[in-house]
């Protein structure tokens, strides 16, 4: 089995990318919050596009198509919210997420067969658990009402994505992220 260490590597990268208190504190201003949301969307889209092409399971392929659709729509909402607030998403605040997305996407590209299904499912569980935590932490810090509204409306969609990912073949529940255990419901 190739990339045997990929899942623990992703868990560690994700813990650094958004699940730590330090990373959450770096999400200071609204532009940074929007930048991290945009990066998370772009990362999910990249991984899902690979899964659409390489998944063996129809359930995984269907889930990946939903992720592309939903995160593309959300990315447009992030951009519209930023525009309405007169700011641009701060992409420098999301370099860690962008790096993680590139690494995870490359690992998926290097995988084959049911390994794509398993890796993608596990990535989506981990990614959504951590992004849910980041969004929850960002809501009280958001200064702009539009940014707060976007964050609040994003949570139910992320939770639905998490629940769907947990039902995919190869997904596991309750991952440990660098000492921070995240419950299966992402809280």
Secondary structure, 3 states (H helix, E strand, C coil): CCCCCHHHHHHHHHHHHHHCHHHHHCCCCHHHHHHHHHHHHHHHHHHHHHHHHHCCCHHHHHHHHHHHHHHHHHHHHHHHHHHHCCCCCCHHHHHHHHHHHHHHHHHHHHCCCHHHHHHHHHHHHHHHHHHHHHHHHHHCCCCCHHHHHHHHHHHHHHHHHHHHHHCCCCCCCCCEECCEECCCCCC
